[in-house]
Amino acid sequence: MDSLLLWVGRLAGLGGVLLCVWAIYNRIGGSFSASGFQVGTLLQAGMTAIFVGCFCLLVVLTHRPPR
């Protein structure tokens, strides 16, 4: 279970960062929408994915047995 949460956290975080970068790139380019979505919506989705990734990694860190 820890291994699954670790990979979900990593992938969600990476996807969130990429989504945020894409939203920022489109907004700096002067566009208010990308692929039919508003740039603000994409940025919020990216931040949410980063939050989910951080939460998954936090769960993994707190559930590890002491050595």
C-alpha positions as CSV (number, residue, x, y, z in Angstrom):
1,M,0.0,0.0,0.0
2,D,2.8,2.4,0.8
3,S,4.4,1.7,-2.5
4,L,1.2,2.5,-4.3
5,L,0.7,5.7,-2.4
6,L,4.3,6.7,-3.0
7,W,3.9,6.4,-6.8
8,V,0.5,8.1,-6.8
9,G,2.0,11.0,-4.9
10,R,4.9,11.3,-7.2
11,L,2.8,11.1,-10.4
12,A,0.1,13.5,-9.0
13,G,2.7,16.0,-8.0
14,L,4.5,15.8,-11.4
15,G,1.2,16.0,-13.3
16,G,0.2,19.0,-11.2
17,V,3.5,20.8,-11.8
18,L,3.2,20.2,-15.5
19,L,-0.4,21.4,-15.6
20,C,0.5,24.6,-13.7
21,V,3.4,25.3,-16.0
22,W,1.2,24.8,-19.1
23,A,-1.5,27.1,-17.6
24,I,1.2,29.8,-16.8
25,Y,2.7,29.4,-20.3
26,N,-0.7,29.9,-22.0
27,R,-1.5,32.9,-19.8
28,I,1.8,34.6,-20.4
29,G,1.2,34.0,-24.1
30,G,-1.9,36.1,-23.8
31,S,-4.5,33.3,-24.0
32,F,-7.4,33.0,-21.6
33,S,-8.2,29.4,-22.6
34,A,-6.3,26.3,-23.5
35,S,-8.0,23.2,-25.0
36,G,-11.4,24.5,-24.2
37,F,-10.6,25.2,-20.5
38,Q,-10.0,28.5,-18.9
39,V,-6.4,29.0,-17.7
40,G,-7.5,29.7,-14.2
41,T,-9.3,26.4,-14.0
42,L,-6.2,24.6,-15.3
43,L,-4.1,26.3,-12.7
44,Q,-6.5,25.3,-9.9
45,A,-6.5,21.7,-11.2
46,G,-2.7,21.7,-11.1
47,M,-2.6,23.1,-7.6
48,T,-5.1,20.4,-6.5
49,A,-3.0,17.7,-8.0
50,I,0.1,19.0,-6.2
51,F,-1.9,19.0,-3.0
52,V,-3.1,15.4,-3.5
53,G,0.5,14.4,-4.3
54,C,1.7,16.0,-1.1
55,F,-1.0,14.4,1.0
56,C,-0.2,10.9,-0.4
57,L,3.5,11.4,0.4
58,L,2.6,12.6,3.9
59,V,0.5,9.5,4.5
60,V,3.4,7.3,3.4
61,L,5.8,9.2,5.7
62,T,3.6,9.0,8.8
63,H,2.6,5.3,8.3
64,R,6.2,3.9,8.1
65,P,7.0,1.6,11.0
66,P,9.9,2.7,13.2
67,R,13.2,1.1,12.4
